């Protein structure tokens, strides 16, 4: 019986005063680093891509996420028609467009 009483009487070392604040500050710094390195750049890229999709117009030269280069012939709500060769038109989702190209890029690629 004496063994159990001494086990209950012995208390573990408590945390020093102020230890909770250090953990909260560390967690806050970690959240800030996570935000500035991961979340913020991703939101910026998403916003730029949304603006790109909204600004597509007939005659733009674009490259898709799959690497297909073409000239926009028709823009619909969610799709667009790309002329990828002479007389060859393909329908793509707007979200598949990766970037717009400067005017004349297709002519320089053909030659």
LINPE-V593108 format. One record per residue. SS is DSSP state (~ for helix, > for strand, _ for the rest). PSI is psi in degrees with one decimal (none if undefined). Layout:
BEGIN
ss	psi
SS	PSI
SS	PSI
END
This chain:
BEGIN
ss	psi
_	-33.0
~	-31.6
~	-41.6
~	-37.1
~	-39.5
~	-29.1
~	-37.9
~	-30.5
~	-29.8
_	122.8
_	146.2
_	162.1
_	126.6
_	165.6
_	140.9
_	154.2
_	138.0
_	-1.9
~	-29.9
~	-36.2
~	-38.3
~	-39.5
~	-39.7
~	-40.6
~	-43.5
~	-43.4
~	-41.6
~	-43.0
~	-40.8
~	-42.5
~	-42.2
~	-44.1
~	-44.0
~	-43.5
~	-50.0
~	-25.3
~	-25.2
~	-54.6
~	-48.9
~	-48.0
~	-36.1
~	-40.8
~	-37.8
~	-44.8
~	-41.4
~	-41.1
~	-43.9
~	-39.7
~	-37.5
~	-41.9
~	-37.8
~	-46.0
~	-37.2
~	-24.3
_	5.5
_	136.5
_	164.1
_	133.4
_	-9.0
_	145.3
>	125.6
>	163.4
>	135.4
>	171.8
_	-25.6
_	-3.1
_	7.4
_	129.5
>	136.4
>	173.5
>	129.3
>	122.4
>	-34.1
>	136.2
>	125.1
_	-170.4
_	-57.7
_	-6.1
>	164.6
>	152.8
>	127.9
>	134.6
>	111.5
>	-10.3
>	178.1
_	111.8
_	7.0
>	112.6
>	138.0
>	147.1
>	130.6
>	154.7
>	147.9
~	-34.4
~	-14.8
~	-11.4
>	125.2
>	-37.3
>	157.9
>	150.9
>	155.1
_	149.5
_	137.7
_	-1.2
~	-40.9
~	-38.3
~	-37.3
~	-28.4
~	-32.9
~	-30.5
_	none
END
